[in-house]
Amino acid sequence: MIRILWAERLNPQKYPRCASLERLLCQTFFTFPAEGVWVPAVDIFEVSESLLVVVSCPGAQRESFEIRLDGRYLYVKGYRAVPLERGRVYQLEGEYGPFERLIELPVPVSSEGAEAKFEEGLLRILLPKSHFS
């Protein structure tokens, strides 16, 4: 089971009672992303002797990614710009701007031999499993 440590913010206008709960949870257990930061979808697969982490971030630029591995935690950060050069926006449902995700990996992994590729809007991170805990 994968536990996501960063979650989307609760909307205090829609759920006014949740604002105080969010503050309490934030102070007690974990930190939410900064205001305006969105959280991309992540899939994790076991492939042979590795974990494959797939982060969905179409429209992001390869150069915008920051990837860090700290023990069993993988941190992915980046930026996706609004695809507009000129003109007026009438509707904008996609999420743009900075994004970040902190994931607790289900098994220990090694940074040696790790690979990351960004193609067709998917960041694929291959992490060899560690034989040491």
C-alpha positions, 0 to 999 in steps of 0.5 A: 500500500502506498501512502501519499504524504502530500494531499490536495487542500480542502476547499474551505468555502465548500466545506467550512468545518473542514478548514479547522480540521485541515489545520489540525491535521497539517500541524499534527501529521504532515504538510500540505503543498503550498497554495497554488501547487497541484498534485499530479497522478502517480502509478507505481508498478513492480517490474522484475527487480525494480519499481516503475513510478509513472507521474502524469504531467502532460505539458510539462517541460523535461527541464522543469523536473527535480527528482530526489530519493531519500530512503523510501521516499521519492520527491518529484517537483516540476512546473507546467505552464499555461499553453497560451501565448496571447488571447483570452481564457474562457475556461481553464480546467487543467492544472498549471503552475508548480507541482510536487509529490512526495511518495513513500515507496512500498519497498526499499530501492537503490539510487544506483542504476536509477533512470528517469525518462519523460515522454508523451506527458509521462515521467517514468522513473525506474528504481532498482529494488535494494536487497538491503533494508 
